[in-house]
């Protein structure tokens, strides 16, 4: 699998600042196809773009078997997570409320207009809160042909305001805030972080490949507070910024008002974990009862939850099931071209992400 790093710049709304949008481009090393799918990937809170790598390794294996051809994949950091969180640290130090999904999706839409994926058949895939950002990239625009040809949502965080206010707002939000605020976020080294995390939930339930990605790509080096002259490691996405993603559910309510319109234009496939360990079971039931007739496909993956062994959940996309068959049909009949509205300039920087020593 070939990996290339990109940093794009985009003005941040109402701030006068330039936001760094960080992405990895993945290409299969065994086969290329100009007619293959190009995946646009977003992650959930506390993760980063590299967490899709085990999934992509599984998917790329099918290029040689003829099940599905993937041309390339672009995985994006939330602007306050991962490498982007490091590059944008000075911006978010003055912006404790973080960034909303609409702003993130606007950056991805700009990317899709930049020329890097012109003429590609794009499939948006989002996990957890990243699903909301992915859906915003597929909102129909008047008199335009949408560049997204299909959407896949993996255990999305989608609940209406009435259910959120009655059953989620006080209990679940308080529990998440307490868990984030009280957990450890600094270690003497990556090895120390790995050894501590693999003994604690939820990390000890993760596949080891996913935990290693978390340690290798989710931490950065900082001067040690205990031993001057030495360094320690801490999370690239600090606690306040992670909390900001959960504090503001309004984007979820907003996207639900547009979901019917999205589904009428774009096939939307939903994959849920069988275990309701993060997303409550009543939210899954509401989603199934309300939208199963609109979604192109909807399935549960046995034996997994929201985050546990995440790559195992996501790699089911490589299975020749109804979702992949739907994507194959989408691939074979796709003839869309970009509308002139998707033609704004986009600046790009290639090369090392930073000199912090933690990338």
Beta strands, then each sheet from edge to edge (+ up, - down):
strand 1: 2-11
strand 2: 18-27
strand 3: 37-42
strand 4: 70-76
strand 5: 121-127
strand 6: 148-154
strand 7: 186-187
strand 8: 219-223
strand 9: 231-235
strand 10: 267-273
strand 11: 297-301
strand 12: 347-350
sheet 1: 11+ 10+ 6+ 5+ 3+ 4+ 2- 1+ 12-
sheet 2: 7+ 9- 8+
end
